[in-house]
Amino acid sequence: MKLQDLEAKEQLVRRLKRIEGQVRGVQSMVTEERDCREILQQLASIRSAVQGASLAFIEEYANLCLLDDTNNDRPHREQLLKDLLVLLGKAD
C-alpha cells in the first residue's frame, strides 16, 4: 500500500523515528543497568507509541483500501478486511 496523503505519511514517519529513539534509549538504559522500573516505564511508553502509530496506519489503510469507492469489487474489499483482521490477530 502506498500512502497517498503526504501529511499522514510524514506524521507516521515522525512517530516511527520517535519510537526508534525511544528503543535506543531503552537499549542504553539496559546497558547502563538502570532501575528496572524506569526501563519498564519506557517499554510501556514504546508499546503505547507503537499502538498509536499502528492505529494511524490502520486508519489510512481503511480509507485507501476498504473505503475506496472506485473499487466496486466487493469480494476484493471483503478479502482486504479479512486480511486486516488476521494481521490484527482478531480472526483466524
Beta strands, then each sheet from edge to edge (+ up, - down):
end
